[in-house]
Amino acid sequence: MAKKILITNNIRQFRFFANEMTQQQLAEKVGVSRQTILAIEAGKYSPSLELAFRIADAFGVKIGEVFDYEVKGE
Amino acid sequence: MSYQEKRTIVSIITGLFILVAYGIYAFEKYQSGVIAADDIKAWAGIMLVFIGIGVVLAIVIQIVFHILLSITIAIQERARTGRCGDDKEIEKTISAKMVTDEMDKLIELKSMRVSFIIAGIGFVTALVTQLFNYPPAVLLNVLFISFSAGSLLEGLAQIYFYRRGIKNG
């Protein structure tokens, strides 16, 4: 059986280093609702690859710096 | 509470209102003997009228809801910025808060599955009632109620997914 993968992110840290960018500002930059950014930050929603790239692009970094994964049960 | 959650709650209340109104109206008509249980034409007529009322009411309530929400956001924005007359900024805030994105679409799809399951169960139940020689009105009513209940549960599922979160795959 395939192991479960947990997507983690550093959006909160990147927002802090981006002059304390608000969730709303990030949401507007990437074209989603604040609710979606909130859910991603809290690990309640795994974004599509496209949105993940857009978020990384908003911070001017590579996708791997913002998003990572953990294999559950290892 | 997000815009999507508020919109869903408004839809649930509208749907519930129509379902309860239909229930009371149909029960009264049946109890008073105006409509017989085997008068399928009369039942179909009542249901069509209530479907029509439901559609119109849903549209009107959604329009009123959007107007009220826009006013609320505008007032909040003016109070926050302390400025008057910056309409473009307020319009930008309103459209930013009302945006529908990929998470909303995924939640909508997952919730719709709940609606289909309930409607499917209702359809099978409606057919079973005919095997046990219930009048045709029971078949129609079971169908109508299961579709309405499916729609209500779809809304509740949406709120649940917004609160609990949703994972891809």
gemmi code that builds the backbone of each chain (N, CA, C; Angstrom):
import gemmi

chains = {
    "A": [
        ("MET", (0.846, -1.208, 0.000), (0.000, 0.000, 0.000), (0.884, 1.262, 0.000)),
        ("ALA", (0.479, 2.254, -0.799), (1.272, 3.490, -0.873), (1.239, 4.225, 0.464)),
        ("LYS", (2.426, 4.721, 0.852), (2.490, 5.446, 2.120), (1.904, 6.840, 1.952)),
        ("LYS", (1.348, 7.345, 3.052), (0.724, 8.673, 3.003), (1.797, 9.757, 3.029)),
        ("ILE", (1.610, 10.750, 2.179), (2.567, 11.861, 2.147), (1.917, 13.108, 2.725)),
        ("LEU", (2.622, 13.738, 3.646), (2.114, 14.955, 4.281), (2.880, 16.148, 3.705)),
        ("ILE", (2.135, 17.047, 3.064), (2.773, 18.238, 2.488), (2.931, 19.290, 3.581)),
        ("THR", (4.148, 19.757, 3.759), (4.392, 20.812, 4.755), (4.831, 22.085, 4.014)),
        ("ASN", (4.764, 23.199, 4.697), (5.184, 24.452, 4.030), (5.754, 25.462, 5.014)),
        ("ASN", (6.484, 26.418, 4.437), (7.083, 27.499, 5.248), (6.491, 28.852, 4.877)),
        ("ILE", (5.235, 28.840, 4.481), (4.627, 30.099, 4.011), (4.664, 31.172, 5.100)),
        ("ARG", (4.371, 30.750, 6.343), (4.350, 31.735, 7.440), (5.695, 32.449, 7.573)),
        ("GLN", (6.788, 31.675, 7.519), (8.137, 32.257, 7.621), (8.416, 33.188, 6.438)),
        ("PHE", (8.042, 32.720, 5.243), (8.294, 33.552, 4.057), (7.481, 34.839, 4.104)),
        ("ARG", (6.284, 34.758, 4.638), (5.471, 35.987, 4.769), (6.132, 36.947, 5.737)),
        ("PHE", (6.676, 36.385, 6.813), (7.349, 37.218, 7.820), (8.546, 37.934, 7.197)),
        ("PHE", (9.331, 37.184, 6.420), (10.521, 37.792, 5.809), (10.176, 38.691, 4.619)),
        ("ALA", (8.952, 38.585, 4.133), (8.512, 39.476, 3.050), (7.827, 40.694, 3.672)),
        ("ASN", (8.456, 41.260, 4.640), (7.946, 42.480, 5.307), (6.582, 42.240, 5.954)),
        ("GLU", (6.434, 41.085, 6.594), (5.183, 40.687, 7.261), (3.983, 40.828, 6.312)),
        ("MET", (4.129, 40.199, 5.157), (3.046, 40.201, 4.162), (1.806, 39.523, 4.774)),
        ("THR", (0.645, 40.125, 4.571), (-0.568, 39.511, 5.151), (-1.044, 38.358, 4.258)),
        ("GLN", (-1.906, 37.512, 4.836), (-2.472, 36.400, 4.054), (-3.285, 36.942, 2.880)),
        ("GLN", (-3.991, 38.043, 3.132), (-4.807, 38.652, 2.082), (-3.941, 39.148, 0.927)),
        ("GLN", (-2.800, 39.763, 1.276), (-1.902, 40.261, 0.219), (-1.351, 39.110, -0.620)),
        ("LEU", (-0.967, 38.028, 0.063), (-0.453, 36.856, -0.660), (-1.555, 36.257, -1.529)),
        ("ALA", (-2.763, 36.182, -0.950), (-3.906, 35.629, -1.689), (-4.159, 36.425, -2.964)),
        ("GLU", (-4.110, 37.744, -2.852), (-4.332, 38.597, -4.024), (-3.225, 38.412, -5.061)),
        ("LYS", (-1.998, 38.224, -4.566), (-0.857, 38.048, -5.479), (-0.966, 36.773, -6.298)),
        ("VAL", (-1.477, 35.701, -5.670), (-1.529, 34.412, -6.369), (-2.923, 34.092, -6.924)),
        ("GLY", (-3.882, 34.974, -6.654), (-5.223, 34.827, -7.243), (-6.119, 33.804, -6.576)),
        ("VAL", (-6.004, 33.677, -5.258), (-6.924, 32.805, -4.518), (-7.537, 33.587, -3.359)),
        ("SER", (-8.399, 32.932, -2.584), (-9.005, 33.612, -1.440), (-8.083, 33.495, -0.217)),
        ("ARG", (-8.293, 34.390, 0.742), (-7.497, 34.350, 1.974), (-7.722, 33.029, 2.710)),
        ("GLN", (-8.970, 32.527, 2.593), (-9.350, 31.259, 3.223), (-8.445, 30.126, 2.736)),
        ("THR", (-8.119, 30.149, 1.430), (-7.275, 29.100, 0.854), (-5.839, 29.197, 1.378)),
        ("ILE", (-5.329, 30.415, 1.463), (-3.959, 30.597, 2.003), (-3.933, 30.118, 3.458)),
        ("LEU", (-4.970, 30.496, 4.200), (-5.075, 30.087, 5.614), (-5.075, 28.558, 5.734)),
        ("ALA", (-5.854, 27.898, 4.857), (-5.946, 26.430, 4.887), (-4.610, 25.783, 4.510)),
        ("ILE", (-3.919, 26.372, 3.531), (-2.619, 25.814, 3.113), (-1.612, 25.952, 4.266)),
        ("GLU", (-1.567, 27.139, 4.844), (-0.634, 27.389, 5.959), (-0.862, 26.424, 7.115)),
        ("ALA", (-2.140, 26.155, 7.384), (-2.495, 25.276, 8.509), (-2.372, 23.794, 8.148)),
        ("GLY", (-2.003, 23.510, 6.905), (-1.873, 22.120, 6.462), (-3.214, 21.440, 6.242)),
        ("LYS", (-4.264, 22.250, 6.072), (-5.601, 21.671, 5.868), (-5.922, 21.491, 4.395)),
        ("TYR", (-5.100, 22.037, 3.534), (-5.322, 21.901, 2.102), (-3.987, 21.821, 1.383)),
        ("SER", (-3.852, 20.820, 0.509), (-2.640, 20.695, -0.299), (-2.896, 21.376, -1.635)),
        ("PRO", (-2.165, 22.435, -1.946), (-2.458, 23.166, -3.181), (-2.076, 22.376, -4.424)),
        ("SER", (-2.639, 22.795, -5.561), (-2.246, 22.175, -6.829), (-0.805, 22.594, -7.119)),
        ("LEU", (-0.180, 21.876, -8.034), (1.206, 22.189, -8.385), (1.317, 23.620, -8.922)),
        ("GLU", (0.308, 23.996, -9.705), (0.299, 25.339, -10.299), (0.266, 26.424, -9.209)),
        ("LEU", (-0.609, 26.229, -8.235), (-0.724, 27.215, -7.157), (0.546, 27.222, -6.298)),
        ("ALA", (1.105, 26.052, -6.074), (2.348, 25.969, -5.292), (3.463, 26.756, -5.990)),
        ("PHE", (3.540, 26.635, -7.319), (4.542, 27.395, -8.078), (4.272, 28.896, -7.963)),
        ("ARG", (2.994, 29.271, -8.033), (2.641, 30.698, -7.958), (3.005, 31.267, -6.589)),
        ("ILE", (2.802, 30.472, -5.532), (3.131, 30.940, -4.175), (4.650, 31.126, -4.059)),
        ("ALA", (5.390, 30.129, -4.550), (6.856, 30.231, -4.501), (7.321, 31.443, -5.288)),
        ("ASP", (6.677, 31.658, -6.441), (7.030, 32.782, -7.302), (6.748, 34.121, -6.604)),
        ("ALA", (5.680, 34.149, -5.810), (5.327, 35.386, -5.087), (6.430, 35.773, -4.104)),
        ("PHE", (7.139, 34.767, -3.591), (8.240, 35.049, -2.660), (9.595, 35.114, -3.385)),
        ("GLY", (9.583, 34.802, -4.667), (10.811, 34.845, -5.463), (11.784, 33.728, -5.116)),
        ("VAL", (11.248, 32.581, -4.710), (12.114, 31.440, -4.367), (11.668, 30.192, -5.139)),
        ("LYS", (12.436, 29.123, -5.010), (12.065, 27.877, -5.692), (10.997, 27.151, -4.873)),
        ("ILE", (10.197, 26.365, -5.570), (9.061, 25.684, -4.920), (9.501, 24.808, -3.735)),
        ("GLY", (10.667, 24.183, -3.873), (11.179, 23.293, -2.822), (11.526, 24.019, -1.526)),
        ("GLU", (11.736, 25.325, -1.632), (12.047, 26.104, -0.423), (10.779, 26.412, 0.372)),
        ("VAL", (9.666, 26.488, -0.329), (8.394, 26.799, 0.349), (7.685, 25.515, 0.786)),
        ("PHE", (7.682, 24.526, -0.110), (6.959, 23.282, 0.194), (7.907, 22.102, 0.353)),
        ("ASP", (7.549, 21.235, 1.265), (8.325, 20.013, 1.492), (7.324, 18.892, 1.783)),
        ("TYR", (7.803, 17.707, 1.973), (6.876, 16.629, 2.314), (7.481, 15.681, 3.328)),
        ("GLU", (6.596, 15.052, 4.065), (7.005, 14.024, 5.032), (6.233, 12.759, 4.684)),
        ("VAL", (6.931, 11.637, 4.735), (6.231, 10.371, 4.505), (5.728, 9.885, 5.850)),
        ("LYS", (4.418, 9.730, 5.949), (3.816, 9.313, 7.224), (4.053, 7.829, 7.474)),
        ("GLY", (4.297, 7.502, 8.730), (4.440, 6.103, 9.119), (5.839, 5.563, 8.927)),
        ("GLU", (6.807, 6.455, 8.719), (8.207, 5.994, 8.575), (8.981, 6.194, 9.860)),
    ],
    "B": [
        ("MET", (-15.643, 33.860, 9.518), (-16.338, 33.024, 8.539), (-16.128, 33.598, 7.128)),
        ("SER", (-15.769, 32.725, 6.201), (-15.450, 33.203, 4.856), (-16.712, 33.469, 4.037)),
        ("TYR", (-16.492, 34.125, 2.893), (-17.596, 34.441, 1.986), (-18.317, 33.166, 1.533)),
        ("GLN", (-17.516, 32.131, 1.205), (-18.104, 30.882, 0.719), (-18.987, 30.224, 1.783)),
        ("GLU", (-18.517, 30.244, 3.024), (-19.310, 29.648, 4.109), (-20.628, 30.397, 4.294)),
        ("LYS", (-20.542, 31.724, 4.260), (-21.762, 32.544, 4.423), (-22.736, 32.258, 3.290)),
        ("ARG", (-22.202, 32.189, 2.054), (-23.049, 31.937, 0.890), (-23.728, 30.568, 1.000)),
        ("THR", (-22.966, 29.576, 1.480), (-23.511, 28.231, 1.633), (-24.612, 28.211, 2.688)),
        ("ILE", (-24.384, 28.912, 3.797), (-25.399, 28.959, 4.861), (-26.694, 29.590, 4.334)),
        ("VAL", (-26.550, 30.646, 3.546), (-27.726, 31.299, 2.954), (-28.479, 30.314, 2.048)),
        ("SER", (-27.722, 29.541, 1.266), (-28.346, 28.545, 0.375), (-29.061, 27.465, 1.180)),
        ("ILE", (-28.436, 27.028, 2.267), (-29.056, 25.982, 3.103), (-30.370, 26.501, 3.685)),
        ("ILE", (-30.338, 27.723, 4.215), (-31.547, 28.291, 4.829), (-32.664, 28.412, 3.783)),
        ("THR", (-32.296, 28.862, 2.576), (-33.297, 28.995, 1.503), (-33.895, 27.628, 1.171)),
        ("GLY", (-33.028, 26.633, 1.005), (-33.479, 25.279, 0.667), (-34.367, 24.694, 1.747)),
        ("LEU", (-33.961, 24.927, 2.994), (-34.724, 24.413, 4.135), (-36.102, 25.064, 4.193)),
        ("PHE", (-36.121, 26.364, 3.932), (-37.382, 27.109, 3.942), (-38.349, 26.548, 2.897)),
        ("ILE", (-37.839, 26.299, 1.694), (-38.676, 25.764, 0.613), (-39.186, 24.360, 0.976)),
        ("LEU", (-38.300, 23.543, 1.522), (-38.672, 22.165, 1.873), (-39.755, 22.141, 2.958)),
        ("VAL", (-39.567, 22.990, 3.976), (-40.547, 23.057, 5.075), (-41.882, 23.609, 4.553)),
        ("ALA", (-41.787, 24.651, 3.722), (-43.011, 25.255, 3.161), (-43.766, 24.227, 2.327)),
        ("TYR", (-43.041, 23.461, 1.526), (-43.672, 22.413, 0.713), (-44.321, 21.355, 1.608)),
        ("GLY", (-43.580, 20.945, 2.632), (-44.072, 19.919, 3.552), (-45.387, 20.332, 4.196)),
        ("ILE", (-45.426, 21.566, 4.702), (-46.638, 22.067, 5.370), (-47.801, 22.156, 4.378)),
        ("TYR", (-47.497, 22.748, 3.197), (-48.543, 22.946, 2.180), (-49.108, 21.600, 1.706)),
        ("ALA", (-48.196, 20.681, 1.368), (-48.622, 19.380, 0.838), (-49.394, 18.587, 1.896)),
        ("PHE", (-48.919, 18.639, 3.131), (-49.578, 17.903, 4.210), (-50.995, 18.432, 4.455)),
        ("GLU", (-51.114, 19.754, 4.456), (-52.430, 20.370, 4.675), (-53.412, 19.998, 3.563)),
        ("LYS", (-52.921, 20.062, 2.312), (-53.771, 19.739, 1.154), (-54.216, 18.272, 1.208)),
        ("TYR", (-53.274, 17.430, 1.602), (-53.589, 15.997, 1.652), (-54.566, 15.703, 2.798)),
        ("GLN", (-54.304, 16.314, 3.950), (-55.152, 16.097, 5.128), (-56.582, 16.580, 4.901)),
        ("SER", (-56.697, 17.734, 4.223), (-58.034, 18.291, 3.985), (-58.759, 17.577, 2.842)),
        ("GLY", (-58.067, 16.689, 2.150), (-58.688, 15.899, 1.094), (-58.765, 16.599, -0.243)),
        ("VAL", (-58.091, 17.732, -0.388), (-58.099, 18.470, -1.666), (-57.369, 17.659, -2.746)),
        ("ILE", (-56.280, 17.018, -2.339), (-55.524, 16.188, -3.293), (-55.544, 14.741, -2.805)),
        ("ALA", (-55.877, 13.850, -3.712), (-55.856, 12.418, -3.365), (-54.443, 11.875, -3.553)),
        ("ALA", (-54.164, 10.776, -2.864), (-52.819, 10.189, -2.928), (-52.481, 9.660, -4.320)),
        ("ASP", (-53.510, 9.327, -5.098), (-53.226, 8.792, -6.440), (-53.376, 9.837, -7.550)),
        ("ASP", (-53.611, 11.103, -7.151), (-53.740, 12.175, -8.147), (-52.339, 12.698, -8.503)),
        ("ILE", (-51.667, 11.952, -9.348), (-50.258, 12.255, -9.653), (-50.087, 13.599, -10.358)),
        ("LYS", (-51.108, 13.976, -11.150), (-51.034, 15.250, -11.884), (-51.009, 16.437, -10.912)),
        ("ALA", (-51.863, 16.382, -9.890), (-51.927, 17.468, -8.901), (-50.625, 17.564, -8.107)),
        ("TRP", (-50.085, 16.411, -7.730), (-48.824, 16.413, -6.975), (-47.684, 16.982, -7.821)),
        ("ALA", (-47.666, 16.565, -9.080), (-46.618, 17.067, -9.986), (-46.742, 18.588, -10.126)),
        ("GLY", (-47.983, 19.073, -10.211), (-48.215, 20.517, -10.327), (-47.686, 21.272, -9.117)),
        ("ILE", (-48.008, 20.762, -7.915), (-47.541, 21.415, -6.675), (-46.010, 21.437, -6.635)),
        ("MET", (-45.423, 20.309, -6.978), (-43.953, 20.233, -6.925), (-43.311, 21.199, -7.915)),
        ("LEU", (-43.886, 21.275, -9.117), (-43.334, 22.204, -10.110), (-43.425, 23.649, -9.626)),
        ("VAL", (-44.551, 23.981, -8.988), (-44.715, 25.346, -8.459), (-43.649, 25.619, -7.400)),
        ("PHE", (-43.443, 24.645, -6.496), (-42.454, 24.852, -5.431), (-41.024, 24.873, -5.979)),
        ("ILE", (-40.772, 24.100, -7.032), (-39.435, 24.161, -7.657), (-39.219, 25.561, -8.244)),
        ("GLY", (-40.248, 26.064, -8.911), (-40.173, 27.416, -9.486), (-39.940, 28.467, -8.416)),
        ("ILE", (-40.732, 28.379, -7.323), (-40.573, 29.336, -6.211), (-39.158, 29.219, -5.644)),
        ("GLY", (-38.686, 27.992, -5.504), (-37.348, 27.751, -4.954), (-36.259, 28.393, -5.782)),
        ("VAL", (-36.363, 28.247, -7.100), (-35.339, 28.825, -7.993), (-35.353, 30.354, -7.889)),
        ("VAL", (-36.560, 30.933, -7.986), (-36.675, 32.401, -7.928), (-36.190, 32.916, -6.572)),
        ("LEU", (-36.618, 32.253, -5.509), (-36.233, 32.681, -4.155), (-34.716, 32.588, -3.959)),
        ("ALA", (-34.128, 31.500, -4.466), (-32.674, 31.332, -4.328), (-31.927, 32.457, -5.033)),
        ("ILE", (-32.401, 32.811, -6.238), (-31.741, 33.892, -6.998), (-31.882, 35.222, -6.254)),
        ("VAL", (-33.121, 35.524, -5.813), (-33.375, 36.805, -5.131), (-32.545, 36.894, -3.840)),
        ("ILE", (-32.551, 35.817, -3.062), (-31.829, 35.840, -1.779), (-30.325, 35.973, -2.015)),
        ("GLN", (-29.795, 35.301, -3.044), (-28.360, 35.425, -3.337), (-28.009, 36.865, -3.750)),
        ("ILE", (-28.903, 37.489, -4.529), (-28.646, 38.886, -4.932), (-28.648, 39.786, -3.700)),
        ("VAL", (-29.673, 39.620, -2.851), (-29.766, 40.441, -1.627), (-28.546, 40.193, -0.733)),
        ("PHE", (-28.149, 38.919, -0.628), (-26.988, 38.564, 0.195), (-25.729, 39.257, -0.318)),
        ("HIS", (-25.529, 39.248, -1.648), (-24.334, 39.883, -2.207), (-24.344, 41.395, -2.000)),
        ("ILE", (-25.525, 41.992, -2.111), (-25.624, 43.445, -1.895), (-25.273, 43.758, -0.438)),
        ("LEU", (-25.889, 43.011, 0.494), (-25.640, 43.258, 1.928), (-24.171, 43.017, 2.288)),
        ("LEU", (-23.601, 41.952, 1.702), (-22.196, 41.640, 1.990), (-21.274, 42.746, 1.467)),
        ("SER", (-21.586, 43.236, 0.269), (-20.776, 44.315, -0.308), (-20.849, 45.563, 0.566)),
        ("ILE", (-22.053, 45.874, 1.056), (-22.227, 47.049, 1.921), (-21.412, 46.864, 3.208)),
        ("THR", (-21.516, 45.648, 3.797), (-20.783, 45.363, 5.043), (-19.276, 45.513, 4.838)),
        ("ILE", (-18.780, 44.944, 3.734), (-17.334, 45.032, 3.456), (-16.923, 46.494, 3.264)),
        ("ALA", (-17.764, 47.249, 2.532), (-17.452, 48.665, 2.283), (-17.396, 49.449, 3.594)),
        ("ILE", (-18.357, 49.193, 4.487), (-18.375, 49.897, 5.784), (-17.141, 49.521, 6.602)),
        ("GLN", (-16.838, 48.220, 6.628), (-15.661, 47.750, 7.392), (-14.379, 48.374, 6.837)),
        ("GLU", (-14.295, 48.422, 5.510), (-13.088, 48.954, 4.860), (-12.928, 50.448, 5.157)),
        ("ARG", (-14.061, 51.172, 5.121), (-14.004, 52.614, 5.411), (-13.605, 52.855, 6.867)),
        ("ALA", (-14.133, 52.004, 7.763), (-13.808, 52.156, 9.186), (-12.334, 51.820, 9.432)),
        ("ARG", (-11.835, 50.831, 8.674), (-10.444, 50.389, 8.849), (-9.462, 51.443, 8.337)),
        ("THR", (-9.738, 51.957, 7.124), (-8.804, 52.919, 6.533), (-9.070, 54.350, 7.018)),
        ("GLY", (-10.309, 54.592, 7.476), (-10.654, 55.930, 7.962), (-10.809, 56.950, 6.852)),
        ("ARG", (-10.923, 56.425, 5.621), (-11.078, 57.323, 4.490), (-12.455, 57.162, 3.860)),
        ("CYS", (-12.913, 58.217, 3.187), (-14.189, 58.138, 2.484), (-13.950, 58.400, 1.004)),
        ("GLY", (-14.680, 57.711, 0.180), (-14.633, 58.018, -1.248), (-13.618, 57.231, -2.052)),
        ("ASP", (-12.847, 56.316, -1.398), (-11.892, 55.513, -2.157), (-12.610, 54.260, -2.682)),
        ("ASP", (-13.485, 54.487, -3.652), (-14.359, 53.417, -4.130), (-13.605, 52.281, -4.821)),
        ("LYS", (-12.550, 52.639, -5.562), (-11.799, 51.604, -6.297), (-11.147, 50.621, -5.338)),
        ("GLU", (-10.629, 51.140, -4.242), (-9.986, 50.293, -3.228), (-11.021, 49.355, -2.593)),
        ("ILE", (-12.208, 49.905, -2.332), (-13.287, 49.104, -1.727), (-13.757, 48.025, -2.704)),
        ("GLU", (-13.910, 48.413, -3.963), (-14.316, 47.435, -4.986), (-13.293, 46.311, -5.096)),
        ("LYS", (-12.020, 46.670, -4.998), (-10.936, 45.677, -5.064), (-11.041, 44.706, -3.879)),
        ("THR", (-11.302, 45.269, -2.704), (-11.432, 44.436, -1.496), (-12.622, 43.493, -1.620)),
        ("ILE", (-13.744, 44.026, -2.123), (-14.954, 43.196, -2.263), (-14.683, 42.034, -3.217)),
        ("SER", (-14.093, 42.347, -4.386), (-13.848, 41.262, -5.354), (-12.794, 40.278, -4.846)),
        ("ALA", (-11.838, 40.765, -4.034), (-10.826, 39.857, -3.465), (-11.460, 38.903, -2.464)),
        ("LYS", (-12.445, 39.402, -1.717), (-13.099, 38.546, -0.713), (-14.068, 37.559, -1.348)),
        ("MET", (-14.556, 37.870, -2.544), (-15.559, 37.010, -3.179), (-14.946, 36.085, -4.225)),
        ("VAL", (-13.646, 35.996, -4.241), (-12.992, 35.171, -5.260), (-13.269, 33.679, -5.036)),
        ("THR", (-13.464, 32.957, -6.142), (-13.656, 31.504, -6.080), (-12.428, 30.847, -6.698)),
        ("ASP", (-11.800, 29.953, -5.950), (-10.551, 29.368, -6.430), (-10.603, 27.842, -6.465)),
        ("GLU", (-9.422, 27.226, -6.631), (-9.359, 25.762, -6.794), (-9.859, 25.002, -5.571)),
        ("MET", (-9.634, 25.540, -4.374), (-10.106, 24.853, -3.168), (-11.641, 24.837, -3.133)),
        ("ASP", (-12.240, 25.950, -3.519), (-13.708, 26.025, -3.561), (-14.275, 25.006, -4.548)),
        ("LYS", (-13.591, 24.901, -5.714), (-14.072, 23.961, -6.738), (-13.947, 22.521, -6.263)),
        ("LEU", (-12.845, 22.221, -5.578), (-12.639, 20.854, -5.060), (-13.684, 20.522, -3.990)),
        ("ILE", (-13.937, 21.481, -3.112), (-14.949, 21.281, -2.057), (-16.330, 21.092, -2.682)),
        ("GLU", (-16.604, 21.880, -3.715), (-17.895, 21.770, -4.405), (-18.065, 20.372, -5.008)),
        ("LEU", (-17.003, 19.877, -5.639), (-17.068, 18.541, -6.250), (-17.287, 17.448, -5.210)),
        ("LYS", (-16.519, 17.547, -4.111), (-16.635, 16.516, -3.065), (-18.017, 16.560, -2.408)),
        ("SER", (-18.549, 17.753, -2.224), (-19.863, 17.891, -1.590), (-20.970, 17.409, -2.508)),
        ("MET", (-20.758, 17.637, -3.819), (-21.766, 17.218, -4.790), (-21.960, 15.701, -4.751)),
        ("ARG", (-20.892, 15.003, -4.407), (-20.968, 13.545, -4.305), (-21.981, 13.142, -3.227)),
        ("VAL", (-22.005, 13.903, -2.135), (-22.969, 13.648, -1.049), (-24.387, 13.791, -1.586)),
        ("SER", (-24.585, 14.867, -2.357), (-25.903, 15.133, -2.936), (-26.349, 13.992, -3.848)),
        ("PHE", (-25.420, 13.508, -4.688), (-25.754, 12.409, -5.610), (-26.091, 11.129, -4.848)),
        ("ILE", (-25.356, 10.869, -3.774), (-25.608, 9.649, -2.985), (-27.016, 9.699, -2.389)),
        ("ILE", (-27.366, 10.840, -1.785), (-28.693, 10.983, -1.164), (-29.798, 10.869, -2.221)),
        ("ALA", (-29.584, 11.533, -3.356), (-30.577, 11.475, -4.429), (-30.708, 10.038, -4.941)),
        ("GLY", (-29.599, 9.346, -5.041), (-29.605, 7.951, -5.496), (-30.359, 7.049, -4.536)),
        ("ILE", (-30.089, 7.220, -3.250), (-30.796, 6.426, -2.225), (-32.305, 6.717, -2.304)),
        ("GLY", (-32.625, 8.000, -2.479), (-34.024, 8.421, -2.585), (-34.714, 7.782, -3.773)),
        ("PHE", (-33.996, 7.730, -4.902), (-34.558, 7.151, -6.126), (-34.870, 5.668, -5.926)),
        ("VAL", (-33.923, 4.957, -5.328), (-34.123, 3.525, -5.077), (-35.283, 3.327, -4.095)),
        ("THR", (-35.308, 4.147, -3.037), (-36.390, 4.057, -2.047), (-37.749, 4.312, -2.711)),
        ("ALA", (-37.771, 5.309, -3.614), (-39.018, 5.628, -4.312), (-39.503, 4.435, -5.133)),
        ("LEU", (-38.583, 3.745, -5.777), (-38.953, 2.563, -6.562), (-39.451, 1.431, -5.652)),
        ("VAL", (-38.787, 1.300, -4.501), (-39.175, 0.240, -3.550), (-40.608, 0.468, -3.048)),
        ("THR", (-40.974, 1.739, -2.852), (-42.332, 2.034, -2.357), (-43.391, 1.493, -3.332)),
        ("GLN", (-43.046, 1.495, -4.629), (-44.009, 1.000, -5.632), (-44.138, -0.520, -5.596)),
        ("LEU", (-43.055, -1.166, -5.178), (-43.115, -2.626, -5.038), (-44.059, -3.020, -3.908)),
        ("PHE", (-44.160, -2.131, -2.913), (-45.035, -2.407, -1.766), (-46.411, -1.753, -1.920)),
        ("ASN", (-46.745, -1.414, -3.163), (-48.065, -0.880, -3.522), (-48.468, 0.420, -2.815)),
        ("TYR", (-47.486, 1.278, -2.558), (-47.833, 2.608, -2.028), (-48.348, 3.452, -3.193)),
        ("PRO", (-49.172, 4.465, -2.911), (-49.685, 5.299, -4.014), (-48.553, 6.060, -4.729)),
        ("PRO", (-48.786, 6.453, -5.986), (-47.745, 7.152, -6.756), (-47.260, 8.445, -6.098)),
        ("ALA", (-48.144, 9.064, -5.296), (-47.746, 10.308, -4.619), (-46.560, 10.072, -3.685)),
        ("VAL", (-46.490, 8.893, -3.123), (-45.376, 8.574, -2.219), (-44.070, 8.546, -3.017)),
        ("LEU", (-44.132, 7.949, -4.206), (-42.956, 7.908, -5.081), (-42.473, 9.324, -5.386)),
        ("LEU", (-43.410, 10.175, -5.799), (-43.041, 11.556, -6.142), (-42.483, 12.302, -4.930)),
        ("ASN", (-43.149, 12.138, -3.795), (-42.713, 12.851, -2.590), (-41.353, 12.380, -2.104)),
        ("VAL", (-41.124, 11.065, -2.170), (-39.810, 10.545, -1.747), (-38.725, 11.117, -2.654)),
        ("LEU", (-39.016, 11.164, -3.969), (-38.039, 11.732, -4.911), (-37.765, 13.203, -4.598)),
        ("PHE", (-38.851, 13.961, -4.425), (-38.721, 15.401, -4.179), (-37.943, 15.677, -2.882)),
        ("ILE", (-38.315, 14.946, -1.835), (-37.673, 15.165, -0.534), (-36.203, 14.725, -0.573)),
        ("SER", (-35.923, 13.600, -1.253), (-34.527, 13.144, -1.283), (-33.641, 14.104, -2.083)),
        ("PHE", (-34.166, 14.661, -3.168), (-33.373, 15.633, -3.934), (-33.132, 16.895, -3.105)),
        ("SER", (-34.185, 17.340, -2.404), (-34.040, 18.539, -1.564), (-33.083, 18.275, -0.413)),
        ("ALA", (-33.235, 17.104, 0.234), (-32.356, 16.757, 1.358), (-30.909, 16.619, 0.874)),
        ("GLY", (-30.743, 16.072, -0.337), (-29.405, 15.947, -0.921), (-28.758, 17.304, -1.095)),
        ("SER", (-29.552, 18.254, -1.556), (-29.047, 19.607, -1.756), (-28.647, 20.248, -0.415)),
        ("LEU", (-29.482, 20.016, 0.620), (-29.179, 20.572, 1.952), (-27.910, 19.938, 2.520)),
        ("LEU", (-27.805, 18.620, 2.379), (-26.628, 17.930, 2.910), (-25.360, 18.304, 2.140)),
        ("GLU", (-25.533, 18.633, 0.874), (-24.391, 19.106, 0.080), (-23.841, 20.396, 0.701)),
        ("GLY", (-24.765, 21.274, 1.092), (-24.358, 22.519, 1.750), (-23.659, 22.257, 3.076)),
        ("LEU", (-24.221, 21.341, 3.844), (-23.611, 21.019, 5.148), (-22.219, 20.401, 4.954)),
        ("ALA", (-22.102, 19.559, 3.907), (-20.797, 18.944, 3.616), (-19.783, 20.021, 3.237)),
        ("GLN", (-20.245, 21.019, 2.497), (-19.348, 22.120, 2.113), (-18.805, 22.835, 3.342)),
        ("ILE", (-19.715, 23.133, 4.283), (-19.289, 23.821, 5.507), (-18.306, 22.939, 6.281)),
        ("TYR", (-18.609, 21.650, 6.329), (-17.727, 20.702, 7.024), (-16.319, 20.725, 6.396)),
        ("PHE", (-16.266, 20.674, 5.056), (-14.961, 20.668, 4.384), (-14.225, 21.992, 4.574)),
        ("TYR", (-14.957, 23.094, 4.593), (-14.300, 24.389, 4.827), (-13.705, 24.440, 6.231)),
        ("ARG", (-14.404, 23.847, 7.188), (-13.933, 23.881, 8.569), (-12.789, 22.890, 8.804)),
        ("ARG", (-12.972, 21.665, 8.315), (-12.003, 20.608, 8.589), (-10.807, 20.667, 7.652)),
        ("GLY", (-10.997, 21.232, 6.458), (-9.954, 21.238, 5.449), (-10.159, 20.082, 4.491)),
        ("ILE", (-9.419, 20.120, 3.398), (-9.598, 19.095, 2.371), (-8.246, 18.787, 1.747)),
        ("LYS", (-8.021, 17.507, 1.519), (-6.739, 17.102, 0.932), (-6.970, 16.623, -0.494)),
        ("ASN", (-6.004, 16.865, -1.348), (-6.088, 16.336, -2.718), (-5.922, 14.831, -2.685)),
        ("GLY", (-6.560, 14.166, -3.644), (-6.377, 12.726, -3.776), (-7.215, 11.927, -2.815)),
    ],
}
model = gemmi.Model(1)
for chain_id, residues in chains.items():
    chain = gemmi.Chain(chain_id)
    for i, (resn, *xyz) in enumerate(residues, 1):
        res = gemmi.Residue()
        res.name, res.seqid = resn, gemmi.SeqId(i, " ")
        for name, pos in zip(("N", "CA", "C"), xyz):
            atom = gemmi.Atom()
            atom.name, atom.element = name, gemmi.Element(name[0])
            atom.pos, atom.b_iso = gemmi.Position(*pos), 0.0
            res.add_atom(atom)
        chain.add_residue(res)
    model.add_chain(chain)
structure = gemmi.Structure()
structure.add_model(model)
structure.setup_entities()
